[in-house]
Every structure is written in structure tokens, then in C-alpha cells.
Amino acid sequence: MVYIKTHKTASDTTTNILHRFGLRRKLAFVQPVHKHMHLCFPYLLEPYCFRPLKTKQFNIMCQHVVYTPEVMSRIMPPDTVYFTTIREPFARAKSSFAYFHMHDRARNLIGGNRFERYLEDIPRNERRIKSPDNFNARGTSCLPLGYSDTLNGMAFDLGFPTGFHYDTVDQSQNATFIREWMMALSRQFSLVMVVEYFHESLVLLRRLMCWTTEDIIYLKQNERKYINKNNSTNPKLIANFRRYNVPDYVLYDHFNRTLWRKIADAGDDFWAEVLPRVTDCWRLYTSHPKVAVER
């Protein structure tokens, strides 16, 4: 399986599920080279980005990586399942803005509602975020020069050209390109999970992979509470955000509809499985001997 770990979309929680599944079964993970956290992210995946294979084949790829199908298809077996998680774009951007301290990197966003100030002039603030002058701002050491996660971050993770890579042109306002990119993802991904419907998505994942209930037990990972000053309900600012984040909104709207079509086709027993599974997962987890001791 290949899980494209998009940023600020419950991806650490999902990755933790995959780590446990693979470690229990002694499966082979695609791992970054020594001292690296990601698989070349935010640059495109190359063979030098990961450690050499020591077994017959790789089984799981779930580190932060830009979706690069032509490379991944050479690394992973032919029957590999591709899936990812997405989140409502405005909520995801607020989380990313806070997590990466974008207000420090933009420099001028001091005091008051910093996220709203960012929304008032997105192009100008994006230039400041990407500027070499602000490269060493607090909290952004893991972001390379010229990269911002607040603008079409999910689309970028899924291989959409935003102009960051030296040989690409920003296609975020190209409706035809966006539509063709979306159709390609629809053919290549077996499941796109939606954070707002995480339990429903997990049940679909369990069924897709023929897993057990125990395989989808989870605890939230890397969940953070960011300052309420980052909240905004100003409709004009939200509309301005949508204007510059067309690929992310097209991505979310399309796969949100796709998720509900899958749920509609899942059978009469789907909802009978979703709600009880939440309770069952917690009961299974807390009854584990090691967890019982820790508690």
C-alpha cells in the first residue's frame, strides 16, 4: 500500500495505524535515508531518497512524500493500493498556518487576528513567507526556502504543479488542467479518506484491505489546539481564500462526493458497523494487557 501523507489531515493518526499493521506482520517499509524525516519532501521522489530494499519487495510507503506515480510504480508491487486523507481546505489551512508559525515567517502579521491579516492579501503574504529574508523564522525550519503549506497544500502533496519545482508552472487557475488531474487521481486512488468523516473512512479502509476491527484501532496523534485568534468567519476573506485555493477545493468537493457514493454502495450493514466499531475499538484497545498496565 502507498499512503500519501498529506499535511494536517489526521495523517499522523492514520500513519500510526499503518505502522502498527506493518510491524506486527514484519512488512517492509519504504524508509528515508539516514537522518532524514521524509522521502525527499517537498521535492520529487528519487531513488536516493530511500534506503535500499533488504527483502523481496517493499510493502508499505507512508512517509511524507510528493505523489510521484511514475517512480512509485517502479518501487512498489503492481497490485499496490493507493489512498490518502483530505480535509476541508479552510480548516486545514488554519491548522497549517498555526503549526508552521506562518505569521512569524510573513513578518508583518503581528498582533490581532494574524490569520485574517494573511487572508486580506494572500499573494503579498505568500511572497513574504517564501522570501529568503524570512527563511529562519521560528517554527519553519522544516520548510525549505520558497515553499508554503498554506496555499493548495493538499493538491501539492498529491502531485499538483504549483510552480515550486523548478521545471513546473503553477496550474492553480487552469480549470482544464485541474479537471484532468482530478480524473487521473480518481483512476489511481482506491480510497480518499475525509477527515470530517474519519470513522466512516476507516470502515471503508478496513473493508477495502480486508482488515479486522483491531487493525483500525487508533489514538489521535499530533493533535494540537491553536490559538482562537486564527479563526475567521468573515465571508469575504473566506471567498478570497477559495479564489487562491481552487485545486484544494476541487479536490475536497470531488472526493467528498466520491466518499459518500462509496458509502451508499457499501451495503445495508455499513452504518451498523460504523457506530458500534467506535466503541468496540476502544474496548479492544483498553483491554490490551500492556495498555491496562499503563492506565
Secondary structure in CASP SS format (residue, H / E / C, confidence):
PFRMAT SS
TARGET T0000
AUTHOR 0000-0000-0000
METHOD secondary structure of the structure
MODEL  1
M C 1.00
V E 1.00
Y E 1.00
I E 1.00
K C 1.00
T C 1.00
H C 1.00
K C 1.00
T C 1.00
A C 1.00
S H 1.00
D H 1.00
T H 1.00
T H 1.00
T H 1.00
N H 1.00
I H 1.00
L H 1.00
H H 1.00
R H 1.00
F H 1.00
G H 1.00
L H 1.00
R H 1.00
R C 1.00
K C 1.00
L C 1.00
A C 1.00
F E 1.00
V C 1.00
Q C 1.00
P E 1.00
V C 1.00
H C 1.00
K C 1.00
H C 1.00
M C 1.00
H C 1.00
L C 1.00
C C 1.00
F C 1.00
P C 1.00
Y C 1.00
L C 1.00
L C 1.00
E C 1.00
P H 1.00
Y H 1.00
C H 1.00
F E 1.00
R C 1.00
P C 1.00
L C 1.00
K C 1.00
T C 1.00
K C 1.00
Q C 1.00
F C 1.00
N C 1.00
I E 1.00
M E 1.00
C C 1.00
Q C 1.00
H C 1.00
V C 1.00
V C 1.00
Y C 1.00
T C 1.00
P H 1.00
E H 1.00
V H 1.00
M H 1.00
S H 1.00
R H 1.00
I H 1.00
M C 1.00
P C 1.00
P C 1.00
D C 1.00
T C 1.00
V C 1.00
Y E 1.00
F E 1.00
T E 1.00
T E 1.00
I E 1.00
R C 1.00
E C 1.00
P H 1.00
F H 1.00
A H 1.00
R H 1.00
A H 1.00
K H 1.00
S H 1.00
S H 1.00
F H 1.00
A H 1.00
Y H 1.00
F C 1.00
H C 1.00
M H 1.00
H H 1.00
D H 1.00
R H 1.00
A H 1.00
R C 1.00
N C 1.00
L C 1.00
I C 1.00
G C 1.00
G C 1.00
N C 1.00
R H 1.00
F H 1.00
E H 1.00
R H 1.00
Y H 1.00
L H 1.00
E H 1.00
D C 1.00
I H 1.00
P H 1.00
R H 1.00
N H 1.00
E H 1.00
R H 1.00
R H 1.00
I H 1.00
K H 1.00
S C 1.00
P H 1.00
D H 1.00
N H 1.00
F C 1.00
N C 1.00
A C 1.00
R C 1.00
G C 1.00
T C 1.00
S C 1.00
C C 1.00
L C 1.00
P C 1.00
L C 1.00
G C 1.00
Y C 1.00
S C 1.00
D C 1.00
T C 1.00
L C 1.00
N C 1.00
G H 1.00
M H 1.00
A H 1.00
F H 1.00
D H 1.00
L C 1.00
G C 1.00
F C 1.00
P C 1.00
T C 1.00
G C 1.00
F C 1.00
H C 1.00
Y C 1.00
D C 1.00
T C 1.00
V C 1.00
D C 1.00
Q C 1.00
S C 1.00
Q C 1.00
N C 1.00
A H 1.00
T H 1.00
F H 1.00
I H 1.00
R H 1.00
E H 1.00
W H 1.00
M H 1.00
M H 1.00
A H 1.00
L H 1.00
S H 1.00
R H 1.00
Q H 1.00
F C 1.00
S C 1.00
L E 1.00
V E 1.00
M E 1.00
V E 1.00
V H 1.00
E H 1.00
Y H 1.00
F H 1.00
H H 1.00
E H 1.00
S H 1.00
L H 1.00
V H 1.00
L H 1.00
L H 1.00
R H 1.00
R H 1.00
L H 1.00
M H 1.00
C C 1.00
W C 1.00
T C 1.00
T H 1.00
E H 1.00
D H 1.00
I H 1.00
I C 1.00
Y C 1.00
L C 1.00
K C 1.00
Q C 1.00
N C 1.00
E C 1.00
R C 1.00
K C 1.00
Y C 1.00
I C 1.00
N H 1.00
K H 1.00
N H 1.00
N C 1.00
S C 1.00
T C 1.00
N C 1.00
P H 1.00
K H 1.00
L H 1.00
I H 1.00
A H 1.00
N H 1.00
F H 1.00
R H 1.00
R H 1.00
Y H 1.00
N C 1.00
V H 1.00
P H 1.00
D H 1.00
Y H 1.00
V H 1.00
L H 1.00
Y H 1.00
D H 1.00
H H 1.00
F H 1.00
N H 1.00
R H 1.00
T H 1.00
L H 1.00
W H 1.00
R H 1.00
K H 1.00
I H 1.00
A H 1.00
D C 1.00
A C 1.00
G C 1.00
D C 1.00
D C 1.00
F H 1.00
W H 1.00
A H 1.00
E H 1.00
V H 1.00
L H 1.00
P H 1.00
R H 1.00
V H 1.00
T H 1.00
D H 1.00
C H 1.00
W H 1.00
R H 1.00
L H 1.00
Y H 1.00
T H 1.00
S C 1.00
H C 1.00
P H 1.00
K H 1.00
V H 1.00
A H 1.00
V H 1.00
E H 1.00
R C 1.00
END
